[in-house]
Amino acid sequence: MKLQLFVIADYANIDNATGKMNIVGTFNAINTIAFPVRYHRLALALKFVADSPIEPTGTHKLEIILLDADGTELMQFTGPLTMMRDGRGRATEASIVVEVNGQEFRQPGIYEFAVSVDGARVADTPLELIQIVEQHEAGGDDQQR
């Protein structure tokens, strides 16, 4: 099996009736004025597909970790990844959405979500945390003349 899709988004879900994944607002950077910052909610959307229609099916161990720039683990998700067969006996796809709520980022830099299946790392995607300078409106008290 291979990972066909791995994105960070504002929101994602899987429609129970159709099995379709809906993804809203993909991004790879967060701008903030101050650190530490607690990000309210983001979603990780993943789609695994079979390498071939006769690939063995079954349940695998999925692990997703969030690492900071120093390689320190900040978050871990572990769960099952099940590849099934469709009505015609072909191996299919597995879509997964993981919500990350209230994650704290202590400093600016490049963080990384890493995905492993059965202990083997299969993908990663960066998330950059950027400290921005607060802008003051023209005409304010601290406007230079």
Buried (B, 14 or more C-beta within 10 A) or exposed (E): BEEEBBBBBEBBBBEEEEEEBEBEEEEEEBEBEEEEBEBEEBBBBBBBBBEEEEBEBEEBEBBBBBBBEEEEEEBEBEEEBEBEBEEEEBBBBBBBBBEBEEBEBEEBBBBBBBBBBEEEEBBBBEBBBEEEEEEEEEEEEEEEE
